[in-house]
Amino acid sequence: MSIFSPSEIKARILVASVGTFGAFLAPWWVPLVCMGVLAMRYPAWEVLFIGLLMDLLWLPRLGFEIPFFLIGGIVLLWICAPLRNQFLRP
């Protein structure tokens, strides 16, 4: 049984979809905002997927070798986990 209501699941899918499609079509900050929202509200593996997708799409164009978005997603999930547990769960 899920601890999230159906409306929360729909919101999670919506934000993850915006972040995923934003990686292809939007500026870099749109997926970054979606990653932050997902990390703050849910224990979301989608953050890592969006970060990896952004790195695979944008790093070859920019010539960087460090996966900034994936590392940022890992750090974001690591930082937000105790905050999420403290403030959002009863």
Summary of the structure (lengths in Angstrom):
residues: 90
radius of gyration: 13.6
end to end distance: 17.4
largest distance: 45.6
contacts: 247
relative contact order: 0.14
helix: 78%
strand: 0%
